[in-house]
């Protein structure tokens, strides 16, 4: 399993996938997919993650993973 910036930040801050999912109004499975690197959030969601994490998971961290954006 790949380690993503999101996964690192969640572990560091003790953020549970369920809590982040509720805050962002997405499913827990969506957060698990982002966290594991199996999916990349849409730009607006990536911006929201950057804001929630106070920049510790920058939008650019998702662009590095997905060359099409």
C-alpha positions, 0 to 999 in steps of 0.5 A: 500500500502506498503512503500518501500525504493524506494518510501521513497527515491523518495518522499524525493528527489522529483524524479518523476516515469517518470524521473526515468523510463527515466533515467533507460530506463524502463516504468513508470509502471515498476517504479510504480510496484517497488515503490509499492512493487508489483514487484522486479527489476532484480539484475542489475536494483537493482544495478542501483537504488542503484547507482542512489540513492547513496546507499539510496536504497541499493540492500539489500533492495530488497533482504529483500522483495524477499526471493528467491534472 
